[in-house]
Amino acid sequence: MSKHLYKLGAVLGLGLVPFTAFAATEDVVTVLSQVQTYGFIAFVILVAVIVYFTKFQDKRRVPVTRIFDEGEPIHAVGPDAPVTECVRVMTAEKIGALIVLDGEQLIGMFTERDALNKVLAAGLDPGNTKVAEVMTRNPIWIPPKTTVGDAMELITRRRFRHLPIVDNGKVLAVISSGDLTHWLVQDKIGEARELIDLAARS
C-alpha cells in the first residue's frame, strides 16, 4: 500500500512541477515586460532632453531678426514730447518702453522705470516735463545680425529689459527680455505633452 502511495505522490509531484515552472515563467515575462516598458519610457525622455537642448542651442544661434516681423510698428516719440503723453502711449499700447528719435536718429529710451524713478519719485510734473529731460540717453543697441543668445546675454548682464535693433542708423525694432525668452521656449509645452502622451500609450 505504501508503495502505491509513494508512486502516486511521485506522479502528483511531477505533475505539479510544470505548473510551478509555468507560474515562474509568467512572473519572468511580466518583469521583462515592465523592464521593457520602463526602458522605452527612459529612452523617450532621453531623446526628448537631447532634442530640447539641441533645438535650444540652435535657436540661440539665429539672428534676432527672426523674432520680430519687419512690419511691426515701432513706438517712438520726439524729444519734446511730455512725459504724460509718453505714459499714455505706453499704457494704450501695453508696452514698457518708448524709443526717443530725433528725426530717424536714436537718441534715447524712456521706460516705466524712468517714469517712476526720474519723474514721480523726483516730484516732477509729468505734464510739463519733456521726455528728453528724463530719458535714458544713448541707449545700448544691437545690429540685426546679433544672435538671440548674444542679445539675451547682453540684457542679462546689463540688467535692462529693452534692446533696440539698429541697422545703418535706422531703428528696425525694439525687443524685450520677454520677447527673447518667449521665442526660446515657445512650443516646448506642446512637445512635452506629446512626449507624455507617447509614454502613457506605451
Buried (B, 14 or more C-beta within 10 A) or exposed (E): EEEEEEEEEEEEEEEEEEEEEEEEEEEEEEEEEEEEEEEEBEEBEEEBEEEBEEBEEEBBEEBBBEBBEEEEEBBBBBBEBBBBBBBEBBEEEEBBBBBBBEEEEBBBBBBBEBBEEBBEEEEBEBEEBBBBEBBBEEBEBBEBEBBBBBBBEBBEEEEBBBBBBBBEEEBBBBBBBEBBEEBBEEEEEEEEEEBEEEBEEE
